[in-house]
Amino acid sequence: MIKATEKIWHNGKFIAWNDAKIHVLAHVTSYGSSVFEGIRCYATASGPAIFRGTEHMRRLLDSGRIYRMTIPYSVNELVAAMHELVRVNKLESCYVRPLVFRGYGDLGVLPTKDTPLETYMACWEWGKYLGAEAMEEGVDVCVSSWTRLAPNTLPTLSKAGANYMNSQLIRMEAAANGYSEGIALDASGYVCEGSGENVFVVRDGKILTPPIGSSVLPGITRDTVIQLAKDMGITVTETLIPREMLYIADEVFFSGTAAEISPIRSVDRIPVGAGKRGPITEKLQREFFALVEGKSPDPHGWLAPVAQPVTTR
């Protein structure tokens, strides 16, 4: 269950958590016409800090633009609102969910001037997406029977609510068959991504990951992993990955805002490598968490402290 906080940001103003409601006939409930983001705020020794907030908000605007949603806020305005949201809710660490959708007005498939655009932003405490033990032990996954979205059907560069109906099918099928998560293939049969995570494969000390053209979401954590690996001198190649590479890889891991960096210990009941977290995955995890928790330098400027309001006496 979501742990409620005090305030939610709605169209430029703060409202009570329980007042954040929409009409049952809002455009979004019938047609999935929404775009959203997921952003983490981490607890550090100097206070809460938001990880790559600017990049996330830019992607939110990009997602809206693809669906002809003109979001009436700039990246800087959304970032500022996010920082204020964390402040007013007095959280040290949390998950932030900006959400933009077509609201109550006209219910035809074609959005009109009578279909308002609503912008919400909420935050709450959220732990490890795949479980705390998964960070060390890894998770068991399957290759899904559900294919990821084909090009020119639904745009996968947009983090849109409608896309996640496909994700739900992938995740529900995996759970029904006793797996923690599923990996979908793209329309050509190559490795694509998990229901809500990007996928990385390690073979002979090198990292492979599917390219944007394989219908993957351009993940912010995906980009982080690629940069961290390069900083450590590890070769990263974006390339088509055949399904069977998952079975002969030395390591496989997920990345995502919710999943962070999570190792995969088996695919379709076939152990990955030694059947546990591998050394490159562990090294990337160590670098990632040291950075987001403020324990190591942040050369790329990814971590933004949430400034506390100035008080006067």
C-alpha positions as CSV (number, residue, x, y, z in Angstrom):
1,M,0.0,0.0,0.0
2,I,1.1,3.6,-0.7
3,K,2.0,5.4,2.5
4,A,0.1,8.7,2.2
5,T,1.8,12.0,2.7
6,E,0.3,15.4,3.6
7,K,0.4,17.3,0.3
8,I,0.1,16.7,-3.5
9,W,1.0,19.4,-6.1
10,H,-1.8,20.0,-8.5
11,N,-1.7,22.6,-11.3
12,G,0.7,24.8,-9.4
13,K,-0.9,24.6,-6.0
14,F,-0.6,22.2,-3.0
15,I,-3.7,20.2,-2.0
16,A,-4.4,17.6,0.6
17,W,-3.6,14.0,-0.3
18,N,-7.2,12.9,0.0
19,D,-8.4,15.8,-2.2
20,A,-6.5,14.6,-5.3
21,K,-9.4,13.1,-7.2
22,I,-10.6,12.8,-10.7
23,H,-13.9,12.1,-12.3
24,V,-14.7,8.6,-13.4
25,L,-15.4,9.9,-16.9
26,A,-12.1,11.7,-17.3
27,H,-10.5,11.1,-20.7
28,V,-7.6,9.2,-19.1
29,T,-9.8,6.5,-17.5
30,S,-11.2,5.4,-20.9
31,Y,-8.2,5.9,-23.1
32,G,-5.1,5.8,-20.9
33,S,-4.1,9.3,-22.0
34,S,-1.4,10.1,-19.5
35,V,2.3,10.5,-19.3
36,F,4.3,10.2,-16.1
37,E,7.7,10.0,-14.4
38,G,9.3,8.2,-11.5
39,I,12.0,10.0,-9.6
40,R,13.9,9.1,-6.4
41,C,14.9,11.4,-3.6
42,Y,17.7,9.9,-1.4
43,A,18.7,10.5,2.2
44,T,22.2,11.8,2.5
45,A,24.3,13.0,5.4
46,S,23.4,16.6,4.4
47,G,19.7,16.0,3.9
48,P,17.4,14.8,1.1
49,A,18.7,15.0,-2.5
50,I,16.9,14.3,-5.7
51,F,18.5,12.2,-8.4
52,R,18.6,13.5,-11.9
53,G,15.4,15.5,-11.5
54,T,16.1,17.8,-14.5
55,E,16.5,14.9,-16.9
56,H,13.3,13.3,-15.6
57,M,11.3,16.4,-16.1
58,R,12.7,16.9,-19.6
59,R,11.5,13.4,-20.4
60,L,8.1,14.2,-19.0
61,L,7.8,17.2,-21.4
62,D,9.1,15.0,-24.2
63,S,6.5,12.3,-23.5
64,G,3.7,14.9,-23.5
65,R,5.0,16.5,-26.8
66,I,4.8,13.1,-28.5
67,Y,1.2,12.8,-27.5
68,R,0.4,16.4,-28.4
69,M,0.0,17.4,-24.8
70,T,1.3,20.9,-24.2
71,I,2.3,20.8,-20.6
72,P,2.1,24.4,-19.3
73,Y,5.2,24.2,-17.1
74,S,8.9,24.4,-17.9
75,V,11.5,21.9,-16.8
76,N,12.8,24.4,-14.2
77,E,9.3,25.0,-12.8
78,L,8.6,21.3,-12.5
79,V,11.9,20.7,-10.8
80,A,11.3,23.6,-8.3
81,A,7.8,22.2,-7.6
82,M,9.3,18.8,-6.9
83,H,11.8,20.1,-4.4
84,E,9.1,22.1,-2.7
85,L,6.9,19.0,-2.6
86,V,9.5,17.0,-0.8
87,R,10.1,19.9,1.6
88,V,6.5,20.3,2.6
89,N,6.0,16.6,3.2
90,K,9.2,16.6,5.3
91,L,10.6,13.4,3.8
92,E,14.2,12.4,3.9
93,S,13.9,9.8,1.1
94,C,11.0,9.1,-1.2
95,Y,9.7,8.3,-4.6
96,V,8.2,11.2,-6.7
97,R,5.5,10.7,-9.3
98,P,4.7,13.5,-11.7
99,L,1.6,12.7,-13.6
100,V,0.0,14.6,-16.5
101,F,-3.3,13.4,-18.0
102,R,-6.3,14.5,-20.0
103,G,-9.1,15.1,-17.6
104,Y,-12.9,15.6,-17.5
105,G,-14.6,17.4,-20.3
106,D,-15.1,15.7,-23.7
107,L,-15.1,11.9,-23.9
108,G,-14.5,11.4,-27.6
109,V,-11.3,9.7,-28.6
110,L,-10.2,13.0,-30.2
111,P,-9.1,15.4,-27.4
112,T,-10.6,18.8,-27.9
113,K,-10.3,22.2,-26.3
114,D,-12.9,21.0,-23.8
115,T,-10.6,18.3,-22.6
116,P,-8.4,19.8,-19.8
117,L,-4.8,18.8,-19.1
118,E,-4.2,18.1,-15.4
119,T,-0.7,18.0,-13.8
120,Y,-0.2,16.3,-10.5
121,M,2.9,15.5,-8.5
122,A,3.0,13.2,-5.4
123,C,5.7,11.7,-3.3
124,W,5.8,8.9,-0.7
125,E,8.2,6.5,0.9
126,W,9.0,3.5,-1.2
127,G,11.6,0.8,-0.6
128,K,13.3,-1.6,-3.0
129,Y,11.0,-2.3,-5.9
130,L,12.0,-6.0,-6.4
131,G,12.7,-6.6,-2.6
132,A,15.7,-5.7,-0.5
133,E,17.1,-9.2,-0.7
134,A,17.1,-8.9,-4.5
135,M,19.9,-6.4,-4.4
136,E,22.3,-9.1,-3.3
137,E,20.7,-12.4,-4.2
138,G,19.2,-11.4,-7.6
139,V,15.8,-12.3,-9.0
140,D,14.4,-15.1,-11.1
141,V,12.9,-13.9,-14.4
142,C,11.3,-15.4,-17.5
143,V,11.2,-14.4,-21.1
144,S,7.6,-13.2,-21.6
145,S,5.3,-14.5,-24.2
146,W,4.1,-10.9,-24.6
147,T,6.1,-8.9,-27.2
148,R,7.0,-5.3,-26.4
149,L,5.4,-2.6,-28.5
150,A,6.2,-2.7,-32.1
151,P,7.5,0.5,-33.9
152,N,4.8,2.7,-35.3
153,T,2.2,1.3,-32.9
154,L,2.6,3.1,-29.6
155,P,5.6,5.4,-29.2
156,T,8.0,3.8,-26.7
157,L,10.1,7.0,-26.3
158,S,7.1,8.3,-24.4
159,K,6.6,7.2,-20.8
160,A,2.9,6.9,-21.3
161,G,0.3,5.2,-19.1
162,A,-1.2,3.3,-22.1
163,N,2.2,1.6,-22.7
164,Y,2.0,0.1,-19.3
165,M,-0.9,-2.1,-20.1
166,N,1.6,-4.1,-22.0
167,S,3.9,-4.0,-19.0
168,Q,1.1,-5.3,-16.7
169,L,0.6,-8.3,-19.0
170,I,4.4,-9.1,-18.8
171,R,4.5,-8.7,-15.0
172,M,1.2,-10.6,-14.3
173,E,2.3,-13.5,-16.5
174,A,5.7,-13.7,-14.7
175,A,4.1,-13.6,-11.3
176,A,1.5,-16.3,-12.3
177,N,4.4,-18.6,-13.3
178,G,6.4,-18.0,-10.1
179,Y,8.9,-15.4,-11.4
180,S,9.8,-12.0,-10.0
181,E,9.7,-10.3,-13.4
182,G,9.5,-10.9,-17.1
183,I,11.8,-9.8,-20.0
184,A,10.0,-8.9,-23.2
185,L,11.4,-9.3,-26.7
186,D,10.9,-6.7,-29.3
187,A,8.9,-7.1,-32.5
188,S,11.9,-8.7,-34.2
189,G,12.5,-11.2,-31.4
190,Y,15.5,-9.4,-29.8
191,V,15.8,-8.7,-26.1
192,C,14.0,-5.5,-25.3
193,E,13.3,-4.7,-21.6
194,G,11.5,-5.7,-18.4
195,S,8.0,-4.6,-17.6
196,G,9.4,-1.5,-16.0
197,E,13.2,-1.8,-16.3
198,N,16.0,-1.7,-18.8
199,V,18.2,-4.8,-19.3
200,F,21.9,-5.2,-19.3
201,V,23.9,-8.3,-20.3
202,V,27.6,-8.9,-19.3
203,R,29.8,-11.2,-21.3
204,D,33.6,-11.5,-21.1
205,G,33.8,-8.3,-19.0
206,K,31.9,-6.2,-21.5
207,I,28.3,-4.8,-21.1
208,L,25.7,-5.0,-23.8
209,T,22.3,-3.3,-23.8
210,P,19.5,-3.0,-26.4
211,P,19.5,0.2,-28.4
212,I,16.7,2.8,-28.4
213,G,15.5,1.4,-31.7
214,S,14.6,-1.9,-30.0
215,S,11.5,-0.2,-28.5
216,V,13.1,0.4,-25.1
217,L,12.3,3.4,-22.9
218,P,15.4,5.7,-22.8
219,G,15.8,5.2,-19.1
220,I,17.5,7.8,-16.9
221,T,19.0,5.0,-14.8
222,R,20.0,3.2,-18.0
223,D,22.0,6.3,-19.0
224,T,23.5,6.5,-15.5
225,V,24.7,2.9,-15.7
226,I,26.2,3.5,-19.1
227,Q,28.1,6.5,-17.9
228,L,29.2,4.9,-14.6
229,A,30.5,1.9,-16.6
230,K,32.4,4.1,-18.9
231,D,33.9,6.0,-16.0
232,M,35.2,2.7,-14.6
233,G,36.7,1.7,-18.0
234,I,34.1,-0.9,-18.8
235,T,33.1,-1.2,-22.4
236,V,29.3,-0.7,-23.0
237,T,27.8,-1.5,-26.4
238,E,24.2,-0.7,-27.5
239,T,23.4,-3.5,-29.8
240,L,20.7,-6.1,-30.8
241,I,20.8,-8.9,-28.3
242,P,19.4,-12.4,-29.3
243,R,17.3,-14.1,-26.6
244,E,19.8,-16.9,-26.2
245,M,22.4,-14.5,-25.0
246,L,20.5,-14.3,-21.8
247,Y,21.2,-18.0,-21.2
248,I,25.0,-17.8,-21.8
249,A,25.7,-14.4,-20.2
250,D,28.1,-14.1,-17.3
251,E,25.7,-11.5,-15.7
252,V,22.4,-10.0,-16.4
253,F,20.8,-7.1,-14.5
254,F,18.0,-4.6,-14.5
255,S,18.1,-0.8,-14.2
256,G,15.4,1.6,-13.4
257,T,14.3,4.4,-11.0
258,A,12.3,1.9,-8.9
259,A,14.5,-1.1,-9.5
260,E,17.8,0.9,-9.3
261,I,20.4,-1.7,-10.2
262,S,19.0,-5.2,-9.5
263,P,20.9,-8.5,-10.5
264,I,19.2,-11.3,-12.3
265,R,20.2,-14.8,-11.0
266,S,18.2,-16.9,-13.5
267,V,16.3,-16.6,-16.8
268,D,13.7,-19.3,-17.6
269,R,15.2,-21.4,-14.7
270,I,18.6,-21.3,-16.3
271,P,21.2,-19.9,-13.8
272,V,22.9,-16.7,-15.0
273,G,26.7,-17.2,-14.6
274,A,27.2,-18.6,-11.1
275,G,23.5,-18.1,-10.3
276,K,24.2,-15.0,-8.1
277,R,25.1,-11.4,-8.4
278,G,28.2,-11.0,-10.5
279,P,31.3,-8.8,-9.9
280,I,30.5,-6.1,-12.5
281,T,26.9,-5.8,-11.3
282,E,28.1,-5.5,-7.7
283,K,30.7,-2.9,-8.7
284,L,28.1,-0.8,-10.5
285,Q,25.7,-1.1,-7.5
286,R,28.5,0.0,-5.1
287,E,29.3,3.1,-7.3
288,F,25.7,3.9,-7.8
289,F,24.6,3.8,-4.2
290,A,27.7,5.6,-3.0
291,L,26.9,8.4,-5.4
292,V,23.1,8.7,-4.7
293,E,23.6,8.5,-0.9
294,G,26.2,11.3,-1.1
295,K,29.1,9.2,0.0
296,S,31.2,9.7,-3.1
297,P,31.9,12.6,-5.4
298,D,29.2,13.5,-8.0
299,P,31.2,14.6,-11.0
300,H,28.2,14.7,-13.3
301,G,26.1,16.9,-11.0
302,W,23.3,14.3,-10.9
303,L,22.3,14.8,-7.2
304,A,20.4,18.0,-6.2
305,P,20.1,18.7,-2.5
306,V,16.6,19.7,-1.4
307,A,17.2,23.1,0.2
308,Q,15.4,23.7,3.4
309,P,13.3,26.8,3.7
310,V,15.0,29.8,5.2
311,T,13.7,30.6,8.7
312,T,13.9,33.9,10.5
313,R,13.8,34.8,14.2
